[in-house]
Amino acid sequence: MVSVLDSTGFKQLFKENHLTVGVYFPIEAYKGSIPTMQHQVVLAQRAEALGFAALWFRDVPLYDPSFGDVGQIYDPWVYLGYIAAHTQRVALATGSIIFSQRHPLHLAKAAASVDQLSNGRLVMGIASGDRPVEFPAFGVDFESRGDRFRQTFFDFKQALASEFPVIRSPLTYLEAAGVLPKPVNGHIPLLVTGHSRQSPEWIAEHADGWLYYPRHPQMQSRMIQDWRDLTERFAPGVFKPYAQSLYVDLVDDPTLAPNPIHLGYRLGRDRLVDLLLHLQSIGVNHVGLNLKYGERPAAEVLDEIGQNVLPHIHSSVPTYESV
């Protein structure tokens, strides 16, 4: 029986009762909406060598000046293939592909292609989308995005599950044909981002994991406990990880206490160790760091985290805190 636990990317990214750390593209600090995208291959290879578990790819189809964020600029599937060719072991994770704006068969073809070309390293964060200007551009009703997300989810999985699936849905009519290639290990892990306009029960039953945002530690602890309770209810005995993003502005002073910034903290490396160990203690399985709001060069920050933070995380023995 095919299991998500067989996925190379999933095993690289997630370990039950442990924390791993990844980094988002663009791996740079920059002002405004548009990054330079300079030296990204070298930085990605450095992250892999330093022991980061994953490289994270955004999906921002259109430049909306009012939103102030275009991600790594490049189409995620093109960039995934490009970075896959320049790395060897690190997981390739999407945070997140907008399922409600693409056809399920196009998604299945692209995802399985990247998975094959990377030897099974793809892990997909998926979302319903949150930028209203994009939906009419693609001929999609913004208010329908939750229903489209759910239908795309099922059609995508069915298209990859067998050689010649029969799919008759509002989005897909497929018979007497199939999608090639298939995933390396028979399954591409799917992490639902936020709620994607679905109920917590639906996510716990159908997703392979949950990708969320930074929240106050007490609130986050309760959320994770609720997630564990739901997954045990809908998928008893199955490990379904909890992952989150975190913006970090790492300063020179290693002891500086955390000061809140947008979806993250300005802090020193010693306090980052403390923060990550705390997140591990409440059940977070992965943290994807975003360096956009930093004041120091990203290469310098990447090295400092890799050399002075990750060893503490990799060697820690988790002890779990109650809510």
N, C-alpha and C positions, 0 to 999 in steps of 0.2 A: 504494500500500500504506500502510495506517495505521501510524504510528510514534508511540511515546510522545514522541519528540523534537518532535512537532508541537504538543504540549500547551502552552498559554499558561502554566499554572502551573509545569510542568516547566522551561520555558525561563527563567522568572523565578527559580526556586529553584536550578537547577543549571547550572553551566558546567564543562565538562571541564577539568581541571587548575587549577581555581580554587575559592575558598571564598566562600560567602555566609553571612549571619547572619540568623536569625529570632528571634522571641520567643514564648514560650508564654503563653496565657491560664491563669489570671488574671494580668494585668500588674499585680502588686502584691506587696508583702512582707507576710506575715501569719503569725501564730502559730496552731498547732493545725491542724485539718482543714479548716475552712470559711472561705473568703475572703469579703470584703465585696462583691466584684464592682462596686465603685463606679467611675465615670468610665472604664469600659472602652472605650466607643466613641471618646471623645476620645483616649485613649492609643493605641488601634489606629490612628487616623488620624494621630497624631503619629509612630508607628513607620513608617508608610507614607511620610510626608513626609521622614523622616530617612534613608530608604534601606534599612530592614530588608527582607529579601527575602520573608519569610513570617510569617504569624500561625499559631500552632499550637493546635489544639483537642484537648482530652482527651476520652476516652469512659469515664465511670465511672457505670454504670447505677444502682448502689445505694450508699447510705452505710453503709459497714462501719466502725464506730468503732475496731476493732482495727487497721485498715490505716492510718488517720491521714491520708487524702488523698482529697478528693472532686473534684479538678480544678476546672473552671470552673462546676460545679454544673449548668448548663443542659444539656439534651439537645444533643448535638453537631450534629445536623442542623438543629434549630431555630436554634441559635446561629450556625452557619455561614451560614444564610440571612439572619439579622439583620445580621451583620457584613459579609456580601457587599454588602448594600444601602447600607452606610455607608463602603465603601472602593471603590477604582477599579482599582488595579494590583497590589497586593501579593498574593502567592500565599496560598491558603487551604489549610493542611495539617492532616491529622489525625494525632495521635500518642498513641494509635492506636485505630481502630475495631475493636471485638472481633467478628471474623468468626464465631466459633464460637457466639455467642449470638443471632444474627439470621438470618432467612430470606434466602437469596440474592436473591430478587426484591424484597423490601423494601429491601435494601441497594442494589440496582441502581437502583430508582426514586428513592430519596433522593439517591444520589450524582449521578446524571445531572441531577436537578433543580437541585441546588446548582451543578453545573458549568455548566449553561445560564444560570442566573440570575447567575452571576459572570463570564460570558464566558470560560469555560474555565480558571478559575484554581485548580481543585481538584486537589490531590495527596493521595493517601490512604496514610498509614501504617496498616497493618493488623496485628492480633495475635490470638493464640489465647486470651488472657485469663489472669489469674493470681490472681484472688480467689475462693477456693473457695465462699464463701457465696453468690455470685451464681448459680452454675450450677443448683443445685436450685430456686432461685426461678423460673428460666425453663424448668424441666423438662428440663435438659440434663445428661447425665452428665459430671462433671468430667474423668474419665479419657478421654473420647472427644473432647476438645477439639482435639487434633491432627488427627484424621481429619476432624472437622467443618470445621475451618479449611481444610483442603486441598480438600474437596469444595465448600465455599462459594466458595472462590477460583475454581475452574473454572466453577461454575454462574453466578456473578456476571459473569465475563468473557464467557461464551457468551450470556447474556441481553442484553448490550449490543452484541454484535458483529454481529448481523443483525436484520432487521425481524421475522421470525417464526421464531426458533430452535426446534428440537426438543430438549428436554432431558428425559432420563429418568434420574434419579439417585436415590440414597437420600434426598435432601433436596428435590428439585424434579421435578415432572412437568409439563412445559409443551409444548403443541402447539396450533396454530391460534390463537395469541394472541402478543402481544409486549409489550415494555416501552417506554413513552415517558415522557419524551423520551430521546434519545440524547445522548451527550457531544458537546460542541461540535466537538472535533477527532477524534472517533471513538474515543477511548481515554482512560481515566482512569488515570494512573500509580499503580501499587501498589508500596509499599515494605514489605517484610516487617520486622517489629519483632523484635529479638532473633533467636531461632531459631523461635519460635512452634511448637515441637515438630516442626520439619522439619529435614532434613539440610542442611548447607551447599551440597551439590550441587543439591538441589531448589530452594533459594532462588536460587542463581546462574542456574539454567536458566529459572525461571518468573517471578521478581520483576523489577520494573523498577529496583529499587534496594534497598539495605539500610539500615535504621535501627537504630542500636545505642546503647549506653550508654557513658559515659566509662570509660576503662580506663587503666592505667599506660601512658605513652607508648610504651615498648618493646613491650609486649604489643599495644597498638593498632596499631602500625606493622606487626607481623607479621600481625595479623588482616586489615588492609587489603591487604597484599601477597597473602595467601592469597585474598582476595575477588577481586582483579584477576586472579589466575591462574585461578580458577574461572570467572569470567565470560568470560574469553577462551577458555576451553575449551568452555563450553556456549553462548556467544553471541558468537562471534568478530567483532570490529570494532564491537560495540554498546557504547555508553557506559552503564554502570549505576552510578549514583553511590553513595557511602557518606556517610551522614548520622548525626549523633549529637545527643543532648541534653547540656546542661551547666547545672547550678545555679551561680549566681554571686551572691556578696555583695560588691558593689563599694564599697570604702571611700573616704574622703576623700583619703587619702594616695595619690597616683598611683603611687608607687614601691614600695608594699608588696608583698613577695614572696608567692606563692601559699601559702595554708594550707588543707589539705583540709577540706571540709565534706561533707555527704551528697551524693554524685554530683556533686561540683564543688569550687569553691574560693572562699575569701575572699581578695581581692587588690585591688591598685590598677589603674587603667586602663592604665598603661604595661605592666604585667605581663600584663594581659589581651591587649593587642596582641601581646606576645611569644608568649603561649600560642596565640592564634588563628593566628598566622603559622607556628608550629611544626606545628599540626594541618594547616594547608594543605600544609606541606612533606612530610608523611607520607601525603598523599592524601585527607584529609577534604574533602568537597565542600560540606557545610553543617553549621552548628552552630545548634541551637535553644536559646536562653538561657531559663532559668527563674529568676525573681527572687524566688521564695517566701521564701528564707532571708535576704534582705537586711535590713539595719538602716536603710537610708535610704529615703525615699519613692521609689516606682517611677518617677514622672514625672521626678524629678531624675536617677535612674540612666539611664533611657531616653535623656534628652537628652545626658548625658555620653558614653554609648556611641555614640550617633548622631553627635555632633559631634567626638569625640576618638579614637574607636576605628575606626569603620567607614571613614573616609577612608583610613587606613593599609592596611586590608584591600583596599579597592576599587582602590588604586593599586599594590598589590604585584605583583611579577613572581615567580611561584612557582619555587623551586628545590627539587628533590626529594632527600630523604635516603634512603640505603639502610637496610635493616633492621639 
